Amino acid sequence: MRRLLGGLSQFNTCHVLDFELMPDEHDHGVTISNLNLTRRGAFCLDGFIDSFTYLQLIIDDFRLDLPSSLRDEYFKYSTVDYSYLVAPSSEYGAIAKKMVIEKMTKIFVFLEMLSIALRRSEGYIAWYLQN
């Protein structure tokens, strides 16, 4: 969790969160407080980060760290590209449809993976707070 929050707050990478590190009196470490969205974070959450445009960029990123079983089954190198943008009008629709269907399939798998990760994190956080 700390690594995730750190990555989201780094100015040179994401800078979508601001927070303060405060001393934790119980374990002599630090705790995160005053967690807030930056202006960039607010823009991302206000209809951009869940858009097809953004999500297709995420799933096309070769650095996206996915479980190998998902990568091999759903995220193989695509044979569909953006050539439909310059295709003759008679071919445009069929090529564009194929590309959108392929991208949407990958996006649905990616979102399901995020949903599972969120449920696991929520369970871990609940367990951590109880112990």
C-alpha positions as a printed Julia matrix, in Angstrom:
131×3 Matrix{Float64}:
   0.0     0.0     0.0
   2.79    2.42    0.87
   4.54    1.66   -2.4
   1.34    2.33   -4.32
   0.69    5.62   -2.54
   4.3     6.62   -3.03
   4.09    5.95   -6.77
   0.86    7.9    -7.11
   2.36   10.89   -5.36
   5.72   11.1    -7.15
   5.9    14.35   -9.04
   7.93   12.98  -11.94
   5.63   10.0   -12.6
   2.01   10.44  -11.52
   1.55   13.21   -8.97
  -2.14   12.5    -8.47
  -1.97   12.32   -4.65
  -0.52   14.51   -1.93
  -0.03   13.26    1.59
   2.03   13.84    4.7
   4.15   11.32    6.54
   3.71   11.53   10.29
   5.61    9.67   13.01
   3.74    6.6    14.25
   4.02    6.51   18.01
   3.16    2.82   18.28
   5.74    1.15   16.05
   8.31    3.96   15.75
   7.7     4.15   12.01
   5.66    6.53    9.94
   2.01    6.74    9.01
   0.3     8.47    6.11
  -2.07   11.33    6.88
  -3.81   14.19    5.07
  -4.3    12.19    1.88
  -5.65   14.48   -0.88
  -6.02   14.51   -4.65
  -3.88   16.95   -6.57
  -5.43   18.99   -9.4
  -4.11   16.35  -11.78
  -5.68   13.61   -9.66
  -9.05   15.36   -9.67
  -8.9    15.66  -13.48
  -8.08   11.98  -13.83
 -10.97   10.9   -11.62
 -13.41   13.27  -13.29
 -14.16   11.11  -16.34
 -10.72   10.49  -17.83
  -9.21    7.57  -15.95
 -12.19    5.31  -16.67
 -12.48    6.25  -20.34
 -11.81    3.92  -23.25
  -9.14    6.32  -24.48
  -7.12    6.05  -21.26
  -7.7     2.36  -20.62
  -6.56    1.35  -24.1
  -3.28    3.17  -23.47
  -2.85    1.26  -20.21
  -3.45   -2.17  -21.72
  -1.12   -1.41  -24.65
   1.77   -0.46  -22.35
   4.43   -3.15  -22.7
   5.58   -2.37  -19.14
   2.21   -3.34  -17.66
   3.0    -6.04  -15.14
   0.41   -8.77  -15.57
   0.26  -12.37  -14.37
   1.78  -14.53  -17.1
  -1.4   -16.6   -17.47
  -3.39  -13.46  -18.33
  -0.65  -12.05  -20.52
  -0.41  -15.26  -22.52
  -4.16  -15.67  -22.96
  -5.47  -12.13  -23.33
  -2.6    -9.69  -23.83
  -0.62  -11.25  -26.65
   0.83   -8.97  -29.28
  -2.04   -7.63  -31.3
  -2.39   -8.09  -35.02
  -4.92   -5.26  -35.03
  -3.5    -1.76  -35.28
  -4.58    1.75  -36.08
  -4.35    1.29  -39.83
  -8.13    1.68  -39.97
  -7.56    5.41  -39.53
  -6.17    5.61  -43.07
  -8.03    2.65  -44.58
 -10.36    3.14  -47.5
 -13.91    3.86  -46.38
 -15.02    0.44  -47.61
 -12.64   -1.24  -45.1
 -12.76    1.26  -42.26
 -15.76   -0.11  -40.36
 -14.67   -3.74  -40.3
 -11.09   -2.97  -39.22
 -12.18   -0.42  -36.6
 -14.76   -2.86  -35.19
 -12.16   -5.61  -34.89
  -9.75   -3.28  -33.09
 -12.4    -1.99  -30.66
 -13.61   -5.51  -29.82
 -10.07   -6.68  -29.14
  -9.28   -3.65  -26.98
 -12.56   -3.91  -25.06
 -11.9    -7.58  -24.29
  -8.49   -6.68  -22.87
  -9.96   -3.76  -20.92
 -12.67   -5.97  -19.37
 -10.06   -8.54  -18.29
  -7.86   -5.76  -16.89
 -10.76   -4.2   -14.96
 -11.74   -7.59  -13.54
  -8.12   -8.09  -12.43
  -8.21   -4.68  -10.71
 -11.51   -5.56   -9.05
 -10.07   -8.79   -7.65
  -6.98   -6.94   -6.42
  -9.17   -4.34   -4.72
 -11.25   -7.0    -2.95
  -8.07   -8.7    -1.73
  -6.65   -5.39   -0.53
  -9.85   -4.52    1.31
  -9.73   -7.9     3.05
  -6.11   -7.38    4.01
  -6.77   -3.87    5.31
  -9.75   -5.08    7.37
  -7.61   -7.89    8.83
  -4.75   -5.47    9.53
  -7.02   -3.01   11.35
  -8.45   -5.79   13.54
  -5.03   -7.11   14.58
